[in-house]
């Protein structure tokens, strides 16, 4: 038995098959997390115009990486929709959406979707720490340390 959301999706797709561009856009938008996989935490769909997709990227470092992978991403998108419809990917920086934290019963532990937030601790290797200590300029040392931590996150 199919869930109601899947039945509605099938009905919408059935009504838009005469209009292929609209069909492809809807299929792309409704299945984006499945299409992009783990990369969905790094980007979102900003806009779909004709045969071009504009992806919003949450980190400027990832824009270059995703641009280098754009042929692979485009092939995966077209494979998922079943036709080579989309021909161009563009990337732009966007702010990551904020997650609302709700306090239940005025407790001190914030809860998101019934799970507690756990901080991720990123440690630098001994070689990285030694290299950073050898940098005389404190501002440059801090900037490079933050850059290393960002790259590992």
N, C-alpha and C positions, 0 to 999 in steps of 0.2 A: 504494500500500500504506500503510495507516494504522499509526502507531506504537502500541506496546502500551499506552501510557498512555491514548491516545484510545479504543482498543477497550474498555479497562476502564471508562473514564468513560461510554461509551455503554451498556455493560451495567448499570452502576449506575443511570443515568438511566432505562433501560428498566424496571428493577424498581421504581422509585419513582414512576412516572407515575400510579399509582392514588392515591398520597398526595401531592397537589399541593403543600401547604406544604413538605414534606420535599424534593420535587423542586426547588422554587424555591430553597430554602436551599442545597442541594448545588450547583446551577448557579451561584449567586452566589459561593459559597466557592471553587469550583474555577476560576472565570473572573475572579476579582477583579482581577488585574493588567491583564487585557484591558479590563475594564469601566471601571476608574478611570483608565487611561492613565498620563500623567505624574504625576498626583496620587497614585499609589500610593506614591511616595517620601515623601509628606507624611502619609499616614494608613494605617490597617489596619482590618479588621473585628474588632471586639471581641466582639460578641454579636449574634445574630439571634433575636428573640423575636416570635412570631406575625407581625405585619405591620410590625414596627419593626426597624430596623437601627441598632445603636450602633457608631459609628466612633471608633476611637482616633486622635487627632491628635497628632503628635509635637512641635508647637510651638503655644504659646498664641495667637500672632498669627494663625495659620492657622485657628483655631477660628472666629473671627468671619467670616473670608473664606468658609470652607466653609459656614457657616450661611447666609450671604447667597446662596450658590449651591445651597442644598439642594433647591430645586424642580428645578433643572437636573439635579443628580445623581440625584435620585429618578426623574425622567423617563428618564434614560439607563439606570439599573438596570432599570426596568420594561420599557423597550424591548428590552434585551438578553435578558431572560428570556421575553419574548413575551406578557406579560399585566400589567395594572396591579394587581399583588398587594401590593407594599410601599407603605405609606401614610405612614410617618414615618421621619425620620432624626434621630438624636441624636448629639451629639459630646461627647467627653470627652478630657481631656489624658492621654496615656500616654507613658512613656519610650520612646525609639526603641531597638529592639534593637541590642545591641552586635555588631560584626563581629569575629569571631575572626581574629587575625593569626597565621599559622603561619610560623615560621622554618624554611626548608628548608636542610638541611646546615649549620646554625648560621651562616648568612650574615647580614650586617648589614642587608641589604635585606629588609624584611618583604614577604611576598607574599600577596595575596588573589586566589584563583582565577587564579593564574599571571599577574597583572598588578600592577605596582608602583603604590603610592599616590602620586598627584601632588597637591600642595597647590594649592588654589584661592586666588589672590590677588585680593582685592577692593579696588579703588582708589576713593577718593572724588574727586568732581569738584573743580575749583579753587574754585568758588563754595561748595561744601559745606565745604571746608577753611577758607576765609576766614570763613564764618559760625560755624564751631566756634571759631576763634581769638578771635572777638569775645565769647564767653561767659566771664565772669569766674570763675564757680564751677568749679573743676577737676573735682569729682565729677559735676556736671551735664554738663560738656563730655564727659567720658569715657562717661557713660551714653548721651548722644545719639549719640556716635560709634559705640558698640557697637550701638545701635538701627539706625542707618543701614546698618551692615555686615550686620546680620541681615536687614534688609529686602532687601538686594541679593543675598543668598545663596540 
